[in-house]
């Protein structure tokens, strides 16, 4: 009998996307094939406390503030398998040695920013998704956009500020945004995903409120020029050999695709595949690969675009190195439309994680002395 792969699924975390992470983990653990995998849920509370064992999900879910309508959690398969089932808390460096691979389904700060990836690198545990550098760059919208600009990827105009500069001279910051970008503009925390803390400002008063909100979520604030555009997304999969999905289009229920439109009211529409000319679709997929390679991505990513209505100009909005992963999320839906089922997608990501770990073993860490 083939030995099962022992998968640790890390979820929750000290992030504004804590609830999104829980729901992504639910879907993943419910879809792991029990004939191939044994599963260990590893939950991180909002205060940073780590839990393991079958009750980890329920403990964190009870503390969640925003109930999301998602599939119910299925208990880990085959508790008799040689995977620890302790219900006690643990330190991050005490991850069980029996784990073969980790799926760090953490969104936002302290999970998608290279921190958990660095820990797993130190512990020498294979993990799904981008490495330390790509994770950090992908989450920091300012550094990401500066890097994209260096390789000529088309983007909207933007500017950025620190929380301290905003607090020290708020009116000067507002003046600067009005001079550089005008209205409408979008104000975002630099290091959060899932549209947390994002606002659209149409006038000076709204801009003040938007800057204050973004500053409450992060020490860095990015402001982008508003464009009248369709929102197109494409999924990327691979390490050195990169594949892209068919593009999909987001039609938000609100004025823009904010947190409520994504997760709460359930009224936003996803059109998959997006209705696009062949040449436009090809360009989107090519730009997605270039964005992925620019940050040295691996495993998975979702690349988001604006397609300007008046000019049909394509603009790269951002890259997301750990996109939402519920069965209803855009990333798996795009692959489903491309011919890869949800469970097959998880299988592929685990294989890519192990493949990347094997490739790392070819790197020398010694230096011969004479």
N, C-alpha and C positions, 0 to 999 in steps of 0.2 A: 504494500500500500504506500502510495506517495505521501511523504510528510507534508502536512499543511503549513502554509506560510503564516507566521504569527504576526498579526497586524495591530499596531497601537494607533488608535485614533485620538488625537489631541484636539480639544474643542473648548469653547468658552472664551476665557481670557479677559485681561484688563483693557477692554476696548469698548468704544461706543457701538461696536458691531457684535457684541457678546451674543445677543439673541439670534442674530443671523447665523453665527457660527454653530450654535446648538442645533438649529434646524438643518443646516448642511450636514452635520455629523449624524443626525437621525437618519437621513436618507442614505448616506454612505453605508452605515452599519447595517441597515435593513437590507441593503442590496449586495453585501459581500457574500459570495457563494460559500455556504457552510462546508461543501465538499473540498474546497480549496484553501479556505482560510479559517483560522481561529482569531477571535477579536478581543482586544482589551481596550475598553473606553477609558480615556484619561482626561478628566475635566479640570479646568482652571477657573476658579471663582473670580468674581469681579475685584476681589481684594488680592488676588494672586495666589490663593491657596490651591494646591494640587490635590486631586482625589483620583483614585483608581478603583476599578471593580464595577460590577453590574449596576450599583446604585449611583454611580458618579453622575450619569445623565439626569436622573430624577432629582438628585440633590441640587444641581445647578438649575434645572428647569423650574423648580419650586421657587427659586430666587429671582427668576427672570421677571422683568417689569413689563415687557411687551409680549403678550401671547400672539404668536404668529400661526396662521392656519396652514399647517404642514402635516405630512404623514406621521402617524404615531410611532414612537420608538419601539423597536423589536429588540429583545434582550440578546446579548451576545450568544453566539451558537456554541453548543457543546461545552458546557462548563467543565466537563471531565478532561478536556484538552490541557496540555501542560502550559497554561497561561495563568499567571497570578490572578486571584480573585479577591484579594484583600480589599476591605472597605475603608481602610484607614487612609489618612493623608500621607503624602510623601514629598520629599524634596525633589526638585527637577533632576538632580544628579543621581537619584535613586531609581531611575527608570529600569524596569526589569531587564536582565540580560537576555531573557528568552525572546525578546522582540526581534523579528527579522527586518521589519520595515515600519516606518511611521508615516501616517497621513496627518500632517499638521493643518487641520481644517480650521485655521484661525484667520480671521479677517481683521485688517486694520493694525493698530499699534500693538506692540508686544507679541506679534505673531506673524504678520505679513511683512514686517519691516526688517527682517534679517536676524532678529534676536533669537527666536526659537531655532532658526536654521543654524546659527552659530553654536548653540548648545548641542544640537544633534551632531554637528561636525566634530565637536570636541569629544562627544561620546562615541563617535565612529559608528553611528546608526544610519543606515540608508533612509531617505525620506523623500516623499513626493513633492514635486514642485521646484521652484526656483531656489538657487543658492543664496548665500549671504549678500553678495553684491547686487544681484538682480532684484532680490526682494527689497533691499533698502532703497535702491534707485526707483523701482517701480512704485513704491508707496509714496515717496517724496515727490509730489507733483512738480515742485520747482526744479529740483535736480534732474528729474526725468525730462522736463521740457527743455532745459538747457542742453542736455545730452542729445535729445532729438534734433534740436536746432543745429548742433555741431555736424550732423550727418545730412542735413538738408531736408528733413522730414517736414512737410507743411503743417502749420499750426495756426491757431488763432493768436492774436496779439495778447500779451499778458504782462503783468507787473507783480511785484511781491513785496511784503513787508514783514517785520517781526512784531510780535505782541508788544514788546517794550516800546518800539517806535510808534505804534498805534496809541498806546497809553500815554506816551509823552507828548504827542502832538496830533491828536485826532483830526483837527480841522485841516492841518497841512496834508495829512494823508488823503483826506477826502478831496482836497484841491488837486492833489497829484493824480489821483485816479481820473477825475473829471478831465484833466488836461491830456493825459495819455490815452485814455480809452473811451471816455464818454459813457452815455447810457444807450441801451441797457448793458449791464455787465453782471458777471457772476462772481460771487465771492465764496471762497472755499478754504477750509483748513488744509494745509499742505499735506498732512499725513493721515488722512482718513479716507476710507472708501464707503461704498453703499450710500453715497449722497448724504452722509451725516454732516450736519452743520453748514450745508450749502444754501445760499440764498440768491435770488435774482433781484437786482436793484435797478429801479427805473428813475429814481430821483435821489437828491442829496440825503434826505431823511432816511430812506430805505437803505442807502449805502452805509450810513452810520450804524444802523441796526445790524446790517449784514456783517460789517467788519467786527463789531462787538461779539456777535454770535460765533464767527469763525475763530476769533481770538480766545474764546472760552474753551475751544476744543484742541487748539494747537498753538505752539509758540511761533509758528510761521503761517502767514496768510498769503494766498495767491488770488489775484483778481484777473479775470479773463474778459475780453471783449465779447459781448453778445452777438450771435449771428443767427439769422433765420435759416435753419438747416434741418434736414432729416437726420435722425440719430441711427447710425448703422453700427452693428457690432459683428465681430468675427472671432471664432475660437481658433487657438493655435495649440498644437500638440507635437511633442517631440523633444529630442536633445539636439544632436547634430543634424539628423534628418528630420526636417520640419514639415508638418502637414497643416493645412488650414481647412476650416469648415466652409460651408456655404454661409454667406452673410445673412444676418437677420436685422429687422428694423424694429425699433422701440417706438411705440406711439403712446406717450405718457397720458395718464388721465388728468394730471395736474398741468400747470403751465410749463413745467419741466419735470424731468424724471427724478424726483426727490425721494426721500426715504418712505414717505407715506404712499407715493405712487408705486414704489417697488414692492413694498411688503405689507402694507396695512389695508388699503381700500380694495385691492385686487381688481381694479378696473382698467389698468394699463393693458395695452394690447401688444403682443409680440408677433410680428409677421415673419415667418420663416418658411422658405427663403424670402428675402427682401426682393421686391420687384425692381430690378436694376438692369441696365444694358450690359451686355457681355463684357465690353471693354471696361466699364466702371467696376464690375465685380472683380475682374482680373486685377485691376489696379489696387483695389482694396486688399485683396489677398497678398499681393506683392508687398504693399506697404506694411501689412501686418507682420510678415516675415522679417522685414527690415527692422521694424520696431523691436521685435522679439530678439533679434540678433544684436541690436545696438546695446541693449541692457545685459547681454549675455544670459538670456533666459534659458530655462530648461523645464521639461515636464509639461507645463501647461501655462496658458495665459489667455485672457480675452482682451482684444484690442478694440477700442471704441473710436468711432469716426463721426465727423460732421460732414454731411453732403449739402453744401450751400445751395439753396433753392434757386437763387437768381442766376448763378454762374455755373452750377454743377461742379464747383471746385471741391475737392476732397481735402479734409483737414484731419490730422490725427488728434484726437482729444486726449486719450490716455491709454495706458496699458495696466491691466489688473492681473497680478501674478498668482492670486488665489481667489478667483471669482466665486460668487455664490454657487453652492453645489447641491441644492435640493433638486429633486426630480423635476421641479417646476422652473428652475433657474435657466437663464439664457444659455450659459455655457454648455451644459449637457443637452439642452434642447437643440442647439445648433449641430452638435455631433449626431444626435439622433436623426436629424433631417439629412445628414450627410451619409448616414448608413452605419453608425456606430452606436449601439445601445448603451444605456446607462451602466449596466454591469460590465459590458465589454470595455467601456471607457475607464472604469476603475481598474480593471485587470491591466489595461495598457499602461496606466499611470504607475501602478505598482511595478510592472516590468521595467519601465523607464527609470524608476528610482533605483532599482537594483542594478540595472545596466550602468547607470552613472557611477554608482559606488564601485563597481568592478573596474570601470575606467580610471577612477582615482587611484586604484591600487597600482597602476602602471607608473605613477609619478614617484620619482626617487626622493627620499627624504634624508639620504646620507650624503656625505661629502668625503671622498677618498683622501686620505692623508699619505704623504710619502714617508 
